[in-house]
Amino acid sequence: MIKNCWGILNFLSIGVLGMLLSGCGRTGFEYDASTDPHPEGFCTSDRQCDNGIFCDGEERCVSGRCVSGQIPACEDNVSCTMDTCNEFLKSCFNVPDDTLCPAGYICDPVRGCIEGCSDYETYCWDGKDNDCDGKTDCDDSDCYYDPDCGCVPTEQPERTCWDGRDNDCDWLWDCEDPDCSGDPNCGCVPTEWPERTCWDGKDNDCDWLWDCEDPDCSGDPNCGC
């Protein structure tokens, strides 16, 4: 939808530069033929009328006079694309530009502004394919452990912090879950060595063993000493 003009490339000959006039159509390789003047005067063939510019259409000789050609139809009627005629490549381009869409939307070159894609299925009940993988809500493996999809906890609290699943069905996955705050995969920083706090659900010494699972806690009353 948006028209654009690019600057002249350095290798244009001086002769060609002399042909180019000021304005969007004549300052580069992309033109808007509706603003370009066309050759006028007596002619006997189309070749005599050709100004060598693709983007303002093919000029023709009609009744001894040069007439304007029909400019290439580059307009795609998609509001978020940059529509340009590239003189060097002699072709139209319709380039998506996400900045022309509202926040949270991206530009699809066919459908226009659409909701953007998440890295995973963000919500498992909204009827939308949030991660654009062709699967919606509970049909998406990302929702396998979601309570809305019949999640059955396999760990309580979360211990496996790298599998992309909500193992304790609290709607928090892996390192997003506070249960994983002590996991090396989540940037664990040891606060004790060896483990001494054996009841807080954290791997305080970052050895992948939590509380009573850690042999360091074998003598702790909370672990049935």
Phi, psi and omega in degrees: 000320183273130178272151183217154178228136181252157180286164182290139174283150189293338187272005175297138179288159180299326180297319180290321179300325179296335180284334189276132180257171179287156180116168185305318186287338189240013181255006181188201184270004179234131193230155170241103188298336183294343180253358183269134174289152181243153180298139178233159179126178183292137178216160177238348181210158178300326183301325180292339183266345185293121179268004176078009181253121182289317192286353175254014176088171182266115179287149182228156177262116182234119179053041177080005180236142176280129179240153182297147175270172178274122183292151178302140181277086181269343181294124181252000179061024173253120192294338186253016177252150174266110184264120182222152171254119182265111184294320183296316181269352180053055184203159175268147176227137177236094189262122179297141178227104184299335182292346179272001179253159176297163178303135180088359180243155176236162182266116172267128185296347179251314186267349182086212183286122179229162178297139182289167181261139174270168178288337178212171181294104187293316180233140185253022182216006187263002178071016181240153176269084189296329181255009173056039178255010177087002180236139186244137173049235187291348175284345180271134181298339177299335183263010186304322183258011180283136180305327179291346180248024178077038181300134175242114183300135175252347177217146176208107359282184180299130179237324180271104192251028183217009187258003179071020182235154177267083190292337179252010173057042177249014178071014177238128186256136170045236187290349174287340182274127177305336178301336184263010185298336180261008183277133178305329179292343181251024178074043182300135174240114183301134175250347177217148173206112358283184180297129179236328178270105193250027183217010187258003179071020181236153175267084190291338179252009173057043177249016179069016177236129186254136170044239187289349175287337183276126178304337178300337183263011186298335180260009183276134179303330180291347182251022174074037180296000000 
